[in-house]
């Protein structure tokens, strides 16, 4: 059975928020990559809402790393918030928690100084 990832976009004056819902795997991570690469150049801060992500595999993690690198290359902020246990554990096990800027909630993700 194919895993489903729903993505919705909210554009704010100082940020773009991607609300992600479902599961990120090799089947749907290319679509997420396309969305990230489309949105990063158009905003000063890309915020990924991970509260409704129940599963992420290595391809999904690779896309997040690629998005972070692209954002840094363009001097844009790339932040995550609302990591559930599934995403948190994968980032912790891959030693990537410290690589990403991770916040508890949307308010903190939007107010934090991020580079």
SVG drawing of the C-alpha trace seen along z (x, -y; Angstrom):
<svg xmlns="http://www.w3.org/2000/svg" viewBox="-3 -40 29 42">
<polyline fill="none" stroke="black" stroke-width="0.4" points="0.0,0.0 1.4,-3.4 2.1,-5.8 0.3,-9.2 1.8,-12.6 -0.4,-15.7 1.2,-19.0 -0.4,-22.4 1.3,-25.8 0.6,-28.9 2.4,-32.1 2.9,-34.6 4.7,-38.0 7.9,-36.7 7.8,-33.0 6.3,-30.1 4.9,-27.2 4.5,-23.8 2.0,-21.7 2.9,-18.1 0.6,-15.2 1.0,-11.5 4.2,-9.5 7.3,-10.4 9.0,-7.6 10.8,-6.8 7.5,-6.9 6.5,-10.4 9.7,-12.1 10.4,-13.4 7.2,-15.4 8.3,-16.8 11.7,-17.7 10.0,-19.5 7.9,-21.5 10.9,-22.4 13.0,-23.5 10.1,-25.5 9.4,-27.3 12.9,-28.0 13.9,-30.7 10.6,-32.6 10.7,-33.1 13.2,-34.2 12.1,-31.3 10.7,-27.9 9.0,-26.3 8.1,-22.6 5.2,-21.6 5.9,-18.0 3.2,-17.5 1.1,-15.2 4.0,-13.1 3.7,-9.5 6.6,-8.0 9.8,-9.0 12.3,-6.8 15.9,-7.5 14.8,-9.0 12.7,-11.5 15.6,-12.4 17.8,-12.8 15.2,-15.3 15.2,-17.3 19.0,-17.4 19.0,-18.5 16.4,-21.2 18.5,-22.5 21.6,-22.6 19.7,-24.5 18.3,-26.9 21.7,-27.6 23.2,-28.1 20.5,-30.8 20.9,-32.3 17.4,-31.3 16.1,-29.9 14.9,-26.3 13.3,-25.1 11.2,-22.2 8.7,-22.1 6.3,-19.6 8.4,-16.5 6.5,-13.4 8.3,-10.4 8.7,-8.8 10.6,-11.7 12.4,-12.7 13.8,-9.2 15.0,-8.9 16.8,-12.3 18.3,-11.3 19.5,-8.0 21.1,-9.5 22.7,-12.3 20.9,-14.9 18.9,-16.5 21.7,-19.1 21.9,-19.8 18.4,-21.1 16.8,-24.0 13.9,-22.2 11.2,-23.9 8.4,-22.8 5.6,-24.7 4.8,-27.1 5.0,-30.2 8.6,-29.5 9.6,-28.4 8.4,-31.8 10.0,-34.0 13.4,-32.3 16.4,-33.8 17.3,-31.3 20.0,-31.3"/>
</svg>
